[in-house]
Amino acid sequence: MFADIFDQYDWEEVKASIYAKTAIDVERALTKTTRRDIEDFKALVSPAAADYLEPMAQLSRQLTLKRFGKTIQLFAPMYLSNECQNICTYCGFSLDNKIARSTLNGTQILQEVLAIKKLGFDHVLLVTGEANKTVGLDYFEKALKIIRPHFSHISMEVQPLDQSEYEQLIAGGLNTVLVYQETYHKADYKKHHPKGKKSNFYYRLNTPDRIGAAGIHKIGLGVLIGLEDWRTDSFFNALHLNYLEQKYWKSRFSISFPRLRPAEGFLEPKVIMSEKELVQLICAYRIFNEEVELSLSTRERNAFRDHAIHLGINTLSAGSKTNPGGYEVNPETLEQFEIDDTRSPEEFAKIIKKAGYEVVWKDWDMAYDQSELKTSS
Protein backbone atom coordinates (compact mmCIF):
# COMPACT_ATOMS: atom_id res chain seq x y z
CA MET A 1 0.00 0.00 0.00
CA PHE A 2 1.14 3.55 -0.71
CA ALA A 3 0.73 4.39 2.98
CA ASP A 4 3.89 2.39 3.69
CA ILE A 5 5.87 4.67 1.37
CA PHE A 6 4.08 7.83 2.47
CA ASP A 7 4.98 7.24 6.12
CA GLN A 8 8.68 7.27 5.25
CA TYR A 9 8.47 11.00 4.45
CA ASP A 10 8.15 14.02 6.71
CA TRP A 11 6.10 16.92 5.33
CA GLU A 12 8.37 19.67 6.66
CA GLU A 13 11.53 17.95 5.47
CA VAL A 14 10.08 17.52 1.98
CA LYS A 15 8.98 21.14 1.92
CA ALA A 16 12.42 22.35 2.96
CA SER A 17 14.02 20.20 0.29
CA ILE A 18 11.80 21.68 -2.43
CA TYR A 19 12.49 25.25 -1.38
CA ALA A 20 16.23 24.54 -1.24
CA LYS A 21 16.41 23.56 -4.91
CA THR A 22 18.59 25.82 -7.06
CA ALA A 23 18.82 26.92 -10.68
CA ILE A 24 21.40 24.18 -11.22
CA ASP A 25 18.86 21.57 -10.11
CA VAL A 26 16.25 22.99 -12.48
CA GLU A 27 18.63 23.04 -15.42
CA ARG A 28 19.67 19.46 -14.67
CA ALA A 29 16.02 18.36 -14.72
CA LEU A 30 15.34 20.18 -18.00
CA THR A 31 18.37 18.79 -19.83
CA LYS A 32 18.15 15.24 -18.55
CA THR A 33 18.05 12.62 -21.31
CA THR A 34 16.93 9.72 -19.10
CA ARG A 35 13.64 9.37 -17.22
CA ARG A 36 13.21 12.13 -14.66
CA ASP A 37 12.87 11.13 -11.02
CA ILE A 38 11.08 12.58 -8.01
CA GLU A 39 14.05 14.85 -7.17
CA ASP A 40 13.73 16.36 -10.65
CA PHE A 41 10.05 16.98 -9.95
CA LYS A 42 10.99 18.79 -6.74
CA ALA A 43 13.23 21.08 -8.76
CA LEU A 44 10.56 21.74 -11.39
CA VAL A 45 7.97 22.82 -8.80
CA SER A 46 10.45 24.78 -6.69
CA PRO A 47 10.57 28.59 -6.54
CA ALA A 48 13.87 28.37 -8.42
CA ALA A 49 12.00 27.08 -11.50
CA ALA A 50 9.93 30.26 -11.78
CA ASP A 51 12.70 31.80 -13.91
CA TYR A 52 12.53 28.86 -16.33
CA LEU A 53 8.87 28.97 -17.33
CA GLU A 54 9.57 29.53 -21.02
CA PRO A 55 11.91 26.54 -21.51
CA MET A 56 9.62 24.46 -19.30
CA ALA A 57 6.61 25.39 -21.45
CA GLN A 58 8.47 24.60 -24.66
CA LEU A 59 9.62 21.20 -23.40
CA SER A 60 6.19 20.40 -22.00
CA ARG A 61 4.56 21.19 -25.33
CA GLN A 62 7.13 19.11 -27.20
CA LEU A 63 6.62 16.07 -24.95
CA THR A 64 2.83 16.36 -25.14
CA LEU A 65 2.81 16.51 -28.92
CA LYS A 66 5.15 13.51 -29.08
CA ARG A 67 2.88 11.39 -26.87
CA PHE A 68 -0.65 12.65 -27.59
CA GLY A 69 -0.36 14.49 -30.89
CA LYS A 70 -2.54 17.54 -31.55
CA THR A 71 -5.60 16.10 -29.86
CA ILE A 72 -7.74 17.37 -27.02
CA GLN A 73 -10.25 15.09 -25.33
CA LEU A 74 -13.48 16.63 -24.02
CA PHE A 75 -15.75 15.22 -21.32
CA ALA A 76 -18.77 16.33 -19.29
CA PRO A 77 -19.31 15.93 -15.55
CA MET A 78 -22.75 14.58 -14.64
CA TYR A 79 -23.80 15.17 -11.05
CA LEU A 80 -26.17 12.48 -9.75
CA SER A 81 -26.56 13.63 -6.14
CA ASN A 82 -25.57 16.38 -3.72
CA GLU A 83 -26.35 14.34 -0.61
CA CYS A 84 -23.32 13.96 1.63
CA GLN A 85 -22.54 12.59 5.09
CA ASN A 86 -19.21 14.38 5.40
CA ILE A 87 -18.35 17.80 6.71
CA CYS A 88 -15.74 19.37 4.42
CA THR A 89 -14.77 22.99 4.98
CA TYR A 90 -14.43 23.81 1.26
CA CYS A 91 -17.42 22.08 -0.37
CA GLY A 92 -20.92 23.32 -1.16
CA PHE A 93 -22.30 19.81 -0.54
CA SER A 94 -20.92 19.63 3.02
CA LEU A 95 -23.32 18.08 5.55
CA ASP A 96 -23.42 21.26 7.65
CA ASN A 97 -24.61 23.40 4.71
CA LYS A 98 -28.38 23.89 4.87
CA ILE A 99 -29.24 23.24 1.25
CA ALA A 100 -31.95 21.31 -0.57
CA ARG A 101 -30.62 17.81 -1.20
CA SER A 102 -31.35 15.99 -4.44
CA THR A 103 -30.58 12.55 -5.89
CA LEU A 104 -31.58 11.72 -9.44
CA ASN A 105 -33.84 8.72 -10.01
CA GLY A 106 -33.63 6.47 -13.06
CA THR A 107 -35.92 8.60 -15.21
CA GLN A 108 -34.01 11.77 -14.34
CA ILE A 109 -30.66 10.10 -15.01
CA LEU A 110 -31.81 9.22 -18.51
CA GLN A 111 -32.99 12.80 -19.07
CA GLU A 112 -29.54 14.09 -18.13
CA VAL A 113 -27.87 11.46 -20.31
CA LEU A 114 -29.86 12.49 -23.37
CA ALA A 115 -29.15 16.18 -22.74
CA ILE A 116 -25.41 15.52 -22.47
CA LYS A 117 -25.43 13.37 -25.59
CA LYS A 118 -27.05 16.23 -27.53
CA LEU A 119 -24.02 18.33 -26.64
CA GLY A 120 -21.80 15.82 -28.45
CA PHE A 121 -20.11 14.04 -25.55
CA ASP A 122 -19.23 10.35 -25.52
CA HIS A 123 -17.23 10.51 -22.27
CA VAL A 124 -19.02 11.31 -19.01
CA LEU A 125 -17.80 11.76 -15.43
CA LEU A 126 -20.36 10.72 -12.78
CA VAL A 127 -20.14 12.73 -9.55
CA THR A 128 -21.96 12.48 -6.22
CA GLY A 129 -21.54 13.57 -2.65
CA GLU A 130 -20.43 10.89 -0.22
CA ALA A 131 -23.61 9.35 1.19
CA ASN A 132 -23.25 5.58 1.36
CA LYS A 133 -26.86 4.81 2.28
CA THR A 134 -28.42 7.00 -0.41
CA VAL A 135 -25.83 6.76 -3.18
CA GLY A 136 -23.97 3.57 -2.48
CA LEU A 137 -23.04 0.53 -4.52
CA ASP A 138 -26.61 -0.46 -5.36
CA TYR A 139 -27.39 3.04 -6.66
CA PHE A 140 -24.20 3.14 -8.74
CA GLU A 141 -24.92 -0.23 -10.33
CA LYS A 142 -28.43 0.84 -11.31
CA ALA A 143 -27.11 4.16 -12.69
CA LEU A 144 -24.47 2.37 -14.77
CA LYS A 145 -27.11 0.14 -16.35
CA ILE A 146 -28.92 3.25 -17.55
CA ILE A 147 -25.83 5.19 -18.63
CA ARG A 148 -23.61 2.45 -20.10
CA PRO A 149 -25.45 2.08 -23.48
CA HIS A 150 -25.01 5.78 -24.25
CA PHE A 151 -21.30 6.44 -23.61
CA SER A 152 -18.08 4.78 -24.70
CA HIS A 153 -16.28 5.87 -21.51
CA ILE A 154 -17.67 6.31 -18.00
CA SER A 155 -15.63 7.86 -15.21
CA MET A 156 -16.69 8.19 -11.60
CA GLU A 157 -15.80 10.55 -8.75
CA VAL A 158 -17.64 9.39 -5.64
CA GLN A 159 -16.81 8.17 -2.13
CA PRO A 160 -13.93 5.68 -1.75
CA LEU A 161 -15.10 2.08 -1.96
CA ASP A 162 -13.69 -1.35 -1.16
CA GLN A 163 -11.88 -3.37 -3.83
CA SER A 164 -14.77 -5.82 -4.26
CA GLU A 165 -17.16 -2.94 -4.87
CA TYR A 166 -14.89 -1.48 -7.54
CA GLU A 167 -14.75 -4.90 -9.16
CA GLN A 168 -18.55 -5.00 -9.34
CA LEU A 169 -18.72 -1.54 -10.90
CA ILE A 170 -16.01 -2.38 -13.44
CA ALA A 171 -18.05 -5.43 -14.44
CA GLY A 172 -20.99 -3.05 -14.90
CA GLY A 173 -19.09 -0.84 -17.34
CA LEU A 174 -17.05 1.59 -15.23
CA ASN A 175 -13.78 2.62 -16.92
CA THR A 176 -12.16 5.26 -14.72
CA VAL A 177 -12.19 6.28 -11.06
CA LEU A 178 -11.03 9.69 -9.84
CA VAL A 179 -10.12 10.06 -6.18
CA TYR A 180 -8.38 13.18 -4.91
CA GLN A 181 -6.54 13.08 -1.61
CA GLU A 182 -7.43 16.80 -1.27
CA THR A 183 -4.24 17.31 0.78
CA TYR A 184 -1.44 14.98 1.89
CA HIS A 185 -0.87 17.11 5.01
CA LYS A 186 -2.30 14.83 7.72
CA ALA A 187 -3.03 17.51 10.31
CA ASP A 188 -4.68 19.86 7.83
CA TYR A 189 -6.58 16.97 6.25
CA LYS A 190 -8.22 16.31 9.61
CA LYS A 191 -8.99 19.99 10.05
CA HIS A 192 -10.80 20.13 6.71
CA HIS A 193 -12.63 16.81 7.19
CA PRO A 194 -13.77 16.79 10.84
CA LYS A 195 -16.77 14.48 10.39
CA GLY A 196 -17.81 11.57 8.21
CA LYS A 197 -16.06 8.60 6.64
CA LYS A 198 -13.87 10.98 4.65
CA SER A 199 -12.13 11.98 7.88
CA ASN A 200 -10.21 8.66 7.72
CA PHE A 201 -7.00 9.88 6.08
CA TYR A 202 -5.43 6.48 5.45
CA TYR A 203 -8.55 4.83 4.06
CA ARG A 204 -8.67 7.56 1.44
CA LEU A 205 -4.90 7.46 0.89
CA ASN A 206 -5.02 3.75 0.03
CA THR A 207 -8.08 4.04 -2.23
CA PRO A 208 -6.04 4.14 -5.48
CA ASP A 209 -4.44 0.84 -4.39
CA ARG A 210 -7.88 -0.76 -4.12
CA ILE A 211 -8.88 0.71 -7.48
CA GLY A 212 -5.70 -0.55 -9.14
CA ALA A 213 -6.03 -4.01 -7.59
CA ALA A 214 -9.59 -4.18 -8.96
CA GLY A 215 -8.19 -3.84 -12.48
CA ILE A 216 -9.55 -0.43 -13.51
CA HIS A 217 -8.69 1.04 -16.91
CA LYS A 218 -7.67 4.46 -15.55
CA ILE A 219 -7.06 6.10 -12.15
CA GLY A 220 -7.29 9.86 -11.63
CA LEU A 221 -5.32 11.66 -8.92
CA GLY A 222 -5.09 15.23 -7.66
CA VAL A 223 -5.01 17.60 -4.70
CA LEU A 224 -7.28 20.53 -3.96
CA ILE A 225 -4.92 23.41 -4.58
CA GLY A 226 -5.23 26.01 -1.84
CA LEU A 227 -5.60 23.81 1.23
CA GLU A 228 -1.85 23.59 1.82
CA ASP A 229 1.49 24.46 0.25
CA TRP A 230 0.88 23.43 -3.37
CA ARG A 231 4.49 22.50 -4.07
CA THR A 232 4.67 20.01 -1.20
CA ASP A 233 1.21 18.59 -1.85
CA SER A 234 2.11 18.12 -5.51
CA PHE A 235 5.32 16.30 -4.55
CA PHE A 236 3.33 13.72 -2.60
CA ASN A 237 0.83 13.43 -5.44
CA ALA A 238 3.69 12.81 -7.89
CA LEU A 239 5.19 10.27 -5.48
CA HIS A 240 1.80 8.56 -5.35
CA LEU A 241 1.61 8.52 -9.16
CA ASN A 242 5.10 7.01 -9.42
CA TYR A 243 4.20 4.22 -7.02
CA LEU A 244 0.90 3.40 -8.71
CA GLU A 245 2.37 3.32 -12.21
CA GLN A 246 4.96 0.80 -11.13
CA LYS A 247 2.55 -1.44 -9.19
CA TYR A 248 -0.55 -1.23 -11.41
CA TRP A 249 1.19 -0.90 -14.74
CA LYS A 250 -1.79 -2.10 -16.77
CA SER A 251 -3.82 0.97 -15.76
CA ARG A 252 -3.56 4.47 -17.21
CA PHE A 253 -3.35 7.56 -15.02
CA SER A 254 -4.48 11.17 -15.02
CA ILE A 255 -3.74 14.25 -12.93
CA SER A 256 -6.21 17.08 -12.35
CA PHE A 257 -5.54 20.61 -11.09
CA PRO A 258 -8.57 21.84 -9.10
CA ARG A 259 -8.00 25.21 -7.46
CA LEU A 260 -10.31 26.28 -4.64
CA ARG A 261 -13.35 28.08 -6.02
CA PRO A 262 -16.21 29.90 -4.26
CA ALA A 263 -18.82 27.57 -2.73
CA GLU A 264 -21.60 27.73 -0.13
CA GLY A 265 -19.79 28.21 3.20
CA PHE A 266 -16.70 29.18 1.20
CA LEU A 267 -13.30 28.58 2.74
CA GLU A 268 -10.59 31.15 2.14
CA PRO A 269 -7.61 29.32 0.61
CA LYS A 270 -4.61 28.94 2.92
CA VAL A 271 -2.39 29.29 -0.14
CA ILE A 272 -3.34 31.17 -3.29
CA MET A 273 -1.80 29.79 -6.44
CA SER A 274 -1.32 32.25 -9.27
CA GLU A 275 -1.95 31.31 -12.89
CA LYS A 276 1.79 31.57 -13.49
CA GLU A 277 2.36 28.98 -10.78
CA LEU A 278 -0.35 26.76 -12.24
CA VAL A 279 1.47 26.89 -15.57
CA GLN A 280 4.65 25.84 -13.76
CA LEU A 281 2.89 22.89 -12.12
CA ILE A 282 1.28 21.69 -15.36
CA CYS A 283 4.63 21.80 -17.16
CA ALA A 284 6.39 20.11 -14.24
CA TYR A 285 4.04 17.14 -14.39
CA ARG A 286 4.40 16.76 -18.14
CA ILE A 287 8.20 16.94 -18.02
CA PHE A 288 8.23 14.49 -15.11
CA ASN A 289 5.85 12.02 -16.78
CA GLU A 290 5.26 11.94 -20.54
CA GLU A 291 2.50 9.32 -20.33
CA VAL A 292 0.15 10.77 -17.73
CA GLU A 293 -3.01 12.55 -18.88
CA LEU A 294 -3.34 16.12 -17.60
CA SER A 295 -6.86 17.42 -17.09
CA LEU A 296 -8.22 20.93 -16.52
CA SER A 297 -11.77 21.81 -15.50
CA THR A 298 -14.06 24.77 -16.11
CA ARG A 299 -12.98 26.21 -12.74
CA GLU A 300 -10.39 28.15 -14.74
CA ARG A 301 -11.09 31.21 -16.88
CA ASN A 302 -11.51 31.04 -20.65
CA ALA A 303 -8.19 32.59 -21.66
CA PHE A 304 -6.18 30.35 -19.35
CA ARG A 305 -7.86 27.17 -20.61
CA ASP A 306 -7.28 28.24 -24.21
CA HIS A 307 -3.59 28.76 -23.44
CA ALA A 308 -3.28 25.51 -21.46
CA ILE A 309 -3.99 23.53 -24.62
CA HIS A 310 -0.49 24.44 -25.79
CA LEU A 311 1.24 23.65 -22.49
CA GLY A 312 0.53 20.01 -21.76
CA ILE A 313 -3.15 19.73 -20.89
CA ASN A 314 -4.80 17.11 -23.09
CA THR A 315 -8.18 16.54 -21.38
CA LEU A 316 -10.74 19.22 -20.56
CA SER A 317 -14.33 19.44 -19.42
CA ALA A 318 -16.69 21.79 -21.24
CA GLY A 319 -20.17 23.18 -20.69
CA SER A 320 -20.03 21.81 -17.15
CA LYS A 321 -22.90 21.76 -14.68
CA THR A 322 -21.87 21.00 -11.11
CA ASN A 323 -25.33 20.42 -9.65
CA PRO A 324 -27.61 17.35 -9.80
CA GLY A 325 -29.83 17.59 -12.86
CA GLY A 326 -28.00 20.69 -14.03
CA TYR A 327 -28.29 19.97 -17.76
CA GLU A 328 -32.00 19.22 -17.98
CA VAL A 329 -33.83 18.08 -14.85
CA ASN A 330 -33.24 20.91 -12.38
CA PRO A 331 -30.74 23.57 -13.50
CA GLU A 332 -31.36 25.72 -10.40
CA THR A 333 -30.10 23.36 -7.68
CA LEU A 334 -27.02 24.43 -5.73
CA GLU A 335 -23.70 23.92 -7.51
CA GLN A 336 -20.80 22.20 -5.77
CA PHE A 337 -18.57 25.11 -6.81
CA GLU A 338 -18.75 28.01 -9.24
CA ILE A 339 -17.34 27.52 -12.70
CA ASP A 340 -15.53 30.24 -14.65
CA ASP A 341 -15.54 29.01 -18.24
CA THR A 342 -19.24 29.00 -19.15
CA ARG A 343 -18.81 28.51 -22.90
CA SER A 344 -20.83 25.78 -24.55
CA PRO A 345 -19.05 22.60 -25.73
CA GLU A 346 -19.64 23.72 -29.31
CA GLU A 347 -18.02 27.11 -28.68
CA PHE A 348 -15.04 25.55 -26.93
CA ALA A 349 -14.60 22.93 -29.65
CA LYS A 350 -14.31 25.73 -32.21
CA ILE A 351 -11.56 27.36 -30.13
CA ILE A 352 -9.66 24.07 -29.98
CA LYS A 353 -9.96 23.53 -33.74
CA LYS A 354 -8.88 27.09 -34.43
CA ALA A 355 -5.74 26.40 -32.38
CA GLY A 356 -4.94 23.55 -34.77
CA TYR A 357 -6.02 20.67 -32.56
CA GLU A 358 -8.45 17.83 -33.16
CA VAL A 359 -11.34 17.48 -30.72
CA VAL A 360 -11.73 13.94 -29.40
CA TRP A 361 -15.20 13.24 -28.05
CA LYS A 362 -14.64 9.52 -27.60
CA ASP A 363 -11.82 8.35 -25.33
CA TRP A 364 -11.70 4.64 -26.10
CA ASP A 365 -13.89 1.64 -26.84
CA MET A 366 -14.38 -1.51 -24.76
CA ALA A 367 -13.60 -3.48 -27.91
CA TYR A 368 -9.96 -2.44 -27.49
CA ASP A 369 -9.78 -4.10 -24.09
CA GLN A 370 -8.28 -7.56 -24.52
CA SER A 371 -10.21 -8.91 -21.55
CA GLU A 372 -13.43 -7.86 -23.22
CA LEU A 373 -12.35 -9.50 -26.46
CA LYS A 374 -11.72 -12.75 -24.63
CA THR A 375 -15.09 -12.52 -22.93
CA SER A 376 -16.92 -11.94 -26.17
CA SER A 377 -15.06 -14.63 -28.12
N, C-alpha and C positions, 0 to 999 in steps of 0.2 A: 504493500500500500504506500501511496505517496507520503502519508503521514510520517512514515519511518525516515524518509529523506528530509522532509520539512523540519522535523524536530532536531536535526543536526545543525540547523542555522539559527543564528540570533538576529532578530530584526535590526537592532541598533548597530551591530557589527557590519551587517550587509549594507545598511544605509551609509555608514562611514566609508566603507570600501568604494561605493559608487561615487560619493562626493570627492573622494581622493583621486579619482582617475584624472589623467592629464592628457594634453594634446597628443603626446606620443602614443598613449594607449588608443586614442581614437584613430589616429593615422594607421596604427598597426591593424586595427580591426577593419578599416576600410580597404587596405591593400592586401589583406590576407588572401592567399590563393587556395587554401584548404578550408574545410568546413569551420565556420566560426563557432566558438564555444561560449559558455555562459559568462566568462570574464569579458569577452568581446561585447556581449550584450550590455554588461554593466557600463562599459566605456561609451557605447552608443547612446545610452539614456542619461549619461552623466551631464552635469552642467558644462563640462569641457567640450562636449560635442555641439553645443549651441553655435559655435563658430564654424561648424562644418556642415550646415544644413544643405547648402547647394550641392556639394559632392555626395552627400548622403541621399538627397533626392534623385540625383542622376543615376546613382548606383541602384537605388530601390526601383526606379522605373525600368532600368535595363534588366534587372533580375525578374521583375514581374512580367515583362514582355516575353522573356525567354521561356518562362514556365507557363503562363496563362494566355499569351498572345494578346491581341487587342480585343478582348471580350470582357463584358461586364454583366454579371448575373444579377437579376432583379428578383425580389421576393416580397411577399406581403405578410405582415403579422395579422393573425386572426385571434382576437381575444374572446374566449369562451365564457369566462367568469371573472368577477372581481371580488368574490368571496375569499376571505383569508383569515386564518387562525393565528397569524403571527403579528407581532408589533415590530415594525421596522421604521426607524426614524425618518427615512427619506422617501417613503412610498405612499402614493395616494390611496392604495388599497389596504393600508395598515389597519389592523383590527380596531385600534382606538380612534380611527376616523369615522365620524358619524355620517355615513353616506348610504344611499340606497344600494343594496346589493342585488346582483343579477347574475344568473347562470342560464345560458342558452339551452333550450330543449332541442330535441331532434329536428323538429320543423324549423326552428329558428337557425340552427346550424346550417341546414340546407339552404336557407335564404341567404345567409352570409356567404356560403360557398359559391352560389350562383352569381352573387354580386361581385365577388372577387374574380371569378372566372371571366366576367364581362370586361374586366379591366385588363385582361390579357395574361394574368399570372398562371404559372403551372407549378410554382413552388410556394408553399404556404408554411408559416411558422405559427403553431398553436400556442397560445399563452393563457395561463390562468393565475389566480392567486393560489396560495397554498392552504387548501381546505380539504383535508383527506376524506372527511365524511361526505362532503357535497360533491367534490370533484376529485375522486380517487380513481383507482384502477378500473373499476366497473364503468364509470363515466367515460374515461379515456377510450376504453375498448369500444363502447357504443359510438362515440364520436368518430373514431377511426373508420368504423364500418360505413358511416355516412360519407366521410370525406375522401377516403381512399380511392374510389372510382373516378374522382374528378381531378386529381393532381398526381404528377409523376414523382414529386418529392414532398414528403411531409416532415417538418421539423417540430420539435416540442420544447417549450421552456416552461416547466411546471415545478412542483415540489420534488426534491430528491426522492427516489424510490429504491427498493431493494433490487438486487440483480435479477431475481426470478420475475419480478414485475416488469422490468425492462425487456426481458426475454419474451414475455407475453405480448407486449406492445410491438416489438419488432416483428413477431409472427403476424400481427395484425396490420402491418404495413408501415410502421414507423421507421424513418431513415436516419434521422439526426436528433440528438439531444443537446440542448444548450444548458449549461449550469455555471453560473458565475459565482465565484467565491465571495464577491462583493469587496472584501478586503482580507488580506492574509495577516493583518495585525490582530493577534488574538484578543488583546484587551479592548481594542476599539470595536472589533467584531461583536463582542458581548454587549458593548455599550449601545450599538446600533440595532441589536436584535435581543432585547431583554425578555421577550416572551414568545412562546410557541416552539414548535419543533425545529425551526430554523436557528434557534439559539444554540443548537448543538454544533459547535465549530467543526469538530472532527468528522461527524457524520456527513456534513456537507463537503468537507475537504476530500473525503474518500469516495464521493459520488462518481467522479469520472472513472475511477477504478471499476466500480460496479457496472457502469455503462460499457466500458471497454471489454470487460469479462463477458458481458452479455452478447457481444459480437455486433455492436452497432456499426453502421456505415460511416457516420461522422460524429465527432464530439466537438462542441463549441465551448470555449473558455473565455474568461474576461474578468475584469474587476470594475467596480463602480468608481470611476475617477472623480475624486473630490473627498472621499471619506478619509484618506490617509495620503502620505507622501507617494505621489504617483510613480516615481522612479523605483522606489523600494517595492511597492506592490507589483509593479510590472516585472521586476526581477523574479519574484516568486511565481508569478504567472508563467513566465518564460521557463523557469525551472520545472514547473508542473508540466508544461508542454513537452519539454525535452524527455522527461521521464515517461510520459504517456506514449509518445511516438516510439520509443524503444520497446516498451512492454506490449503495446497493442498496435503493432505495426501494420495490421491489416486495415485499421480504421484511418479515415482522413480527419483533419483537424482544422478548426477555424478560431480566429481571435476577433473579438468585438471590442469597441472603444466607447462604451457609454459614459458620457460626462453627466454629472448631476444636473437635472433640469427642474424647474418649478413643479411642485405637486401640492396637493392638499396637505396641510401641515408641513409645509416645505422646510427642509433642513438647510441651513447655510453651509456650504461646503467648507471643510476644514482647510482644504488646499484648492486653490483655483488654478486650473491648467489653462494656459493661453492657447490660441490656435497654433501659434508657432511651436509650442511644446508638443501639441498633438501631432503636428507634422513630423517632429523629431521622433516621436514614439512609433508612428506608423512606419517610417523609414527604418527605424531600428529593428522592428520585428521582421520586415521583409529581408533586410541584409542578414539578419541572424538565421532566418529560416525561409528558404526559397519556395518550399512546398506548401506552407500553411496558407489557408484562405484568410484574407483580411476583410472584415465587414464593418460598414458604417451605416448608422441609422439616420432617420429623419430628425433626430435631436439636433443635428448640426444645420447651420444656415446654408442656403442655396449655393452661394459662391464658394464656400469651403468644400462642399460635396462635389461640385463641378471640378474643382482643382484637385481633389483627392483621387479622382480617376487616374490622374497622371503620376501619382506618387507611389502606388502600391496596393490601394484598395481595389478589390476585384468583385466584391459582393455588396449590394446596397438594397435597402428597402425603399419603397416608393409609395406615395399615396396612403401612408399609414394611418390607421385608426387604432388608438390605444385604449378603447373602451369596449365592453361586451356589446356586440350587435352594432358596432359603429359604422359599418358599411351600408346596412339596410334595415335591420330590425329596430334599433333604438339609438340613433346617432347622438342623442343628448345625454346619455349616461356619462358619469364622471370618468375622465381619462386617467390612466396610471401616471402619466407625465405629459407635459406640453411638448408638442413637436414644433420644429422651426421651419423645416422645408415642407410646405403644404402643396407643392405642385402635384398635379395628377401624374399617374404613371406614364400616360401618353406624352405629356409635356417633358418629363424627365428623360424618356427614351429618345426624344428628338435631340435633347442636349447631348446625350451620350453619342448618338450617331454623328452629330455635327462635329464632335471631338475626334471622330475617326475610329470609333469603337463599335463593335457589334453587340447588340443587346441580346442576352441569353435569357429566355423566359423559362427554359426547361433545364434543370440541373443535370439529371441523369435518368436512366430508365432501369427498372428492376430487371429487365431482360439482360442487362450487362453484368448482373451479379451471378457469378458462377454457381453459387448455392441455389439460386432460383432456377438456373438452367437445369441443374441436376434434379431438382424437385419436379420440374415440369416434364422431364424426359422419361 
